[in-house]
Every structure is written in structure tokens, then in C-alpha cells.
Amino acid sequence: MNEKEIIADMQLVCNQMFDDDVEENPAVLEEYFDCSCCGKSKCMAGSIQYGNNRLCNDCVLLAEVGLKLGKFNDIQELIDAMEDKRLEEICDFIKKDLGKENN
């Protein structure tokens, strides 16, 4: 299986995980958490708990493709690589929150 096929296959799997979670419990669309990888507030549907870290469906795709392609051996490597993105999300949240307080 080549790289494009692996990515396409994992996209299908992640989309199905999201759909399965929604079908099993439609209320999951109203449940949010802060992704340990990208730092965004994301829907619980399609997320996965890796040890102490919960990854959103988008980051699960990145994680599983990266693992399958041998880009890294541990989810923590992806989380570490995404540190700048997480910090950017935190800064954006703080700016928005401060903007609300000033209005």
C-alpha cells in the first residue's frame, strides 16, 4: 500500500469513527474538549484517548497516518511537534476572552 492509499484509508476510518460515535450517541455533537495535540476546542465525536491525552478526530488522523508511515513511534512525538499550534490556540482564546471583558 502506498502513502496516498494509506492516507485515504485512514481518512475513511476516521470519518467512520466520527459517524459511528454520532449514530451511537447524537448528543456527542454537543460535547467538547480541548485537544491535547492541536489545542482546539473540538467535538468529542471521533476522538480517541491515547494514554493521558485525548486527540480530536483531525489529530487522530494525523497520528494514525504518522504511525502507519513510520514518521514517529509514539503519539507524544506528534503532540510535541504540535506545541506551537497549541500555544497559538491558547493565545487566540486569551485574546478573545480579553476582548469580551473589554466590551
Buried (B, 14 or more C-beta within 10 A) or exposed (E): EEEEEBBEBBEEBBEEBBEEBBEEEEEBEEEBBBBBBBBBEBBBBBBBEBEEBBBBBBBBBBBBBBBBEEEBEEBBBBBEBBEEBBEBBEEEBEEEEEEEEEE
